[in-house]
């Protein structure tokens, strides 16, 4: 596991976006990007989808854009589990409940929209 830390503006996000081939089309990458012996620049979209989330992942800095407000937190965690682990939808939702076990009410919080979770975190309220 590799964790990249640095001051604001030091290039962490740009570096990870390049590593995951998520930079805009107009961005220019020189040199090579290789992860575990695989050339990231040569990967097609299908290979990139398998690569992202299973081999590399990024926690984006802006919490209000990291989760989609249309779907519940549980649905978004479950979708990731189903996609990257080949699990069933039920297994994905079980994982979502497990991931939300840090909440006082994990079953309810997995059904919350991201804005509800962020407002509760900001207020310090667990209920």
Secondary structure, 3 states (H helix, E strand, C coil): CCCCCCCCCCCHHHHHHHHCCCCCCCCCCCCCCEECCEEHHHCCHHHHHHHECCCECCCCCCHHHHCCCCCEHHHHHHHHHHHHHCCCHHHHHHHHHHHHHHCCCHHHHCCCEHHHHHHHHHHCCCC
